[in-house]
């Protein structure tokens, strides 16, 4: 797999990869990432094709998905946090 380019975005790192007959777009936001994979037979064969695909609607959907990912991660952490984890110090009477 090799990097064929980047797509500029104010909040995300967007990298486009090529491997054999597949193109991948990886979106990174802090600790979270999303990857979308396409076969070159799907009418996508170059970085410029991918840039056309990643329009404002696609980017908005990716950002919305990141919001959902963060909410799910935070909710999971809260569910697994025990009362013991919250109290760092013993109770002094």
Residue frames relative to the residue before (quaternion, step in Angstrom):
aa qw qx qy qz dx dy dz
X 1.0000 0.0000 0.0000 0.0000 0.00 0.00 0.00
X 0.0207 -0.8003 0.5992 -0.0030 3.54 -0.98 0.84
X 0.4943 -0.6355 0.5052 0.3109 3.53 -1.20 0.59
X 0.1533 -0.7936 0.5813 0.0933 3.58 -0.85 0.96
X 0.8086 -0.2058 0.1009 0.5419 3.58 1.22 -0.11
X 0.3778 -0.6890 0.5766 0.2238 3.48 -1.43 0.02
X 0.2455 -0.7235 0.6213 0.1740 3.53 -1.27 0.48
X 0.4318 -0.7167 0.4889 0.2466 3.55 -0.76 1.06
X 0.1357 0.7519 -0.6374 0.1000 3.55 -1.06 0.87
X 0.5192 -0.6858 0.4071 0.3073 3.61 -0.88 0.85
X 0.8053 0.2944 -0.1409 0.4948 3.62 1.05 -0.65
X 0.7570 0.3536 -0.1744 0.5211 3.57 1.19 -0.46
X 0.3355 -0.6516 0.6212 0.2775 3.51 -1.32 0.34
X 0.0587 -0.8047 0.5906 -0.0162 3.57 -0.68 1.12
X 0.0221 -0.8069 0.5878 -0.0540 3.55 -0.56 1.24
X 0.2014 -0.7670 0.6003 0.1040 3.56 -1.01 0.88
X 0.1243 -0.8007 0.5858 0.0162 3.55 -0.83 1.09
X 0.1489 -0.7517 0.6315 0.1183 3.53 -1.29 0.44
X 0.0907 0.7678 -0.6300 0.0730 3.53 -0.99 0.93
X 0.8251 -0.1035 0.0056 0.5554 3.55 -0.56 1.20
X 0.7899 -0.2608 0.2140 0.5121 3.58 -0.54 -1.15
X 0.6218 0.5351 -0.3345 0.4639 3.57 1.17 0.56
X 0.1713 -0.7418 0.6398 0.1051 3.55 -1.14 0.77
X 0.1034 -0.7927 0.5998 0.0350 3.56 -0.97 0.87
X 0.1705 -0.7489 0.6323 0.1017 3.53 -1.15 0.76
X 0.0834 -0.8040 0.5885 0.0199 3.57 -0.65 1.12
X 0.1492 -0.7662 0.6234 0.0465 3.54 -0.82 1.13
X 0.0584 -0.8042 0.5915 0.0093 3.58 -0.83 0.98
X 0.0267 0.7666 -0.6391 0.0556 3.52 -1.03 0.96
X 0.8106 -0.1923 0.0727 0.5483 3.56 -0.22 1.32
X 0.8351 -0.1562 0.1253 0.5124 3.63 -0.57 -1.09
X 0.6693 0.5042 -0.2746 0.4715 3.57 1.28 -0.17
X 0.0079 0.7922 -0.6101 -0.0067 3.55 -1.19 0.58
X 0.1455 -0.7467 0.6438 0.0822 3.50 -1.30 0.59
X 0.0850 -0.7875 0.6090 0.0423 3.55 -1.04 0.80
X 0.1200 -0.7678 0.6281 0.0395 3.53 -0.95 0.98
X 0.1372 -0.8125 0.5657 0.0306 3.56 -0.79 1.06
X 0.0676 -0.7937 0.6045 -0.0102 3.52 -1.03 0.91
X 0.4073 -0.6610 0.5660 0.2772 3.53 -1.15 0.66
X 0.5359 -0.6299 0.4493 0.3380 3.56 -1.02 0.71
X 0.5800 0.5824 -0.3735 0.4301 3.60 1.18 -0.40
X 0.5838 0.5990 -0.3634 0.4102 3.61 1.24 -0.32
X 0.6412 -0.5389 0.3193 0.4433 3.59 1.25 0.30
X 0.6152 0.4955 -0.3461 0.5061 3.55 1.30 0.23
X 0.0928 0.8330 -0.5393 0.0813 3.57 -0.61 1.04
X 0.7955 0.2350 -0.1231 0.5447 3.60 1.20 -0.17
X 0.6902 -0.4544 0.3677 0.4265 3.53 -1.35 0.16
X 0.6483 0.5177 -0.3296 0.4506 3.59 0.96 -0.78
X 0.6136 0.5321 -0.3461 0.4696 3.62 1.08 -0.66
X 0.6608 0.5011 -0.3000 0.4714 3.57 0.98 -0.86
X 0.6341 0.5280 -0.3342 0.4555 3.59 1.00 -0.79
X 0.6359 0.5062 -0.3261 0.4829 3.59 1.06 -0.66
X 0.6406 0.5375 -0.3152 0.4487 3.57 1.03 -0.81
X 0.7210 0.4146 -0.2309 0.5049 3.57 0.96 -0.92
X 0.0874 0.8170 -0.5572 0.1205 3.55 0.49 1.25
X 0.7545 -0.3957 0.2580 0.4557 3.59 -1.27 -0.03
X 0.6323 0.5241 -0.3405 0.4578 3.62 1.03 -0.67
X 0.6357 0.5149 -0.3194 0.4783 3.58 0.99 -0.86
X 0.6697 0.5017 -0.3003 0.4578 3.59 0.87 -0.94
X 0.6379 0.5190 -0.3277 0.4650 3.60 0.98 -0.79
X 0.6494 0.5085 -0.3162 0.4688 3.59 1.00 -0.78
X 0.6327 0.5215 -0.3261 0.4704 3.59 1.02 -0.79
X 0.6625 0.4978 -0.3081 0.4674 3.60 0.90 -0.89
X 0.6367 0.5179 -0.3266 0.4687 3.61 0.99 -0.78
X 0.6434 0.5137 -0.3194 0.4692 3.57 1.03 -0.77
X 0.6189 0.5307 -0.3457 0.4645 3.61 1.03 -0.69
X 0.6169 0.5321 -0.3437 0.4671 3.59 1.01 -0.76
X 0.6664 0.4949 -0.2983 0.4713 3.60 0.93 -0.89
X 0.6339 0.5314 -0.3305 0.4545 3.58 1.00 -0.80
X 0.6649 0.5007 -0.3020 0.4647 3.58 0.93 -0.90
X 0.6407 0.5181 -0.3231 0.4655 3.59 0.97 -0.83
X 0.6629 0.5065 -0.3053 0.4592 3.59 0.91 -0.90
X 0.6585 0.5087 -0.3042 0.4638 3.58 0.97 -0.85
X 0.6683 0.4930 -0.2980 0.4706 3.58 0.91 -0.90
X 0.6468 0.5138 -0.3195 0.4643 3.60 0.97 -0.81
X 0.6463 0.5130 -0.3196 0.4659 3.59 0.98 -0.80
X 0.6472 0.5110 -0.3210 0.4658 3.57 0.98 -0.81
X 0.6577 0.5076 -0.3133 0.4600 3.60 0.96 -0.80
X 0.6433 0.5277 -0.3264 0.4485 3.59 1.00 -0.77
X 0.7534 0.4021 -0.2057 0.4779 3.57 1.01 -0.78
X 0.5058 0.6203 -0.4400 0.4072 3.55 1.26 0.02
X 0.2439 -0.7741 0.5672 0.1400 3.57 -0.81 0.96
X 0.6522 -0.4997 0.3940 0.4119 3.54 -1.29 0.32
X 0.6109 0.5628 -0.3412 0.4401 3.56 1.08 -0.68
X 0.6363 0.5300 -0.3235 0.4578 3.58 1.05 -0.76
X 0.6510 0.5357 -0.3174 0.4341 3.57 1.08 -0.72
X 0.7324 0.3735 -0.2172 0.5262 3.59 1.04 -0.77
X 0.1899 -0.8126 0.5434 0.0912 3.54 -0.37 1.21
X 0.7673 0.3172 -0.1559 0.5351 3.56 1.13 -0.65
X 0.5085 -0.6277 0.4772 0.3461 3.60 -1.09 0.61
X 0.5407 -0.6001 0.4819 0.3395 3.52 -1.27 0.51
X 0.1600 -0.7827 0.5971 0.0723 3.57 -0.81 1.03
X 0.2046 -0.7948 0.5635 0.0940 3.54 -0.72 1.08
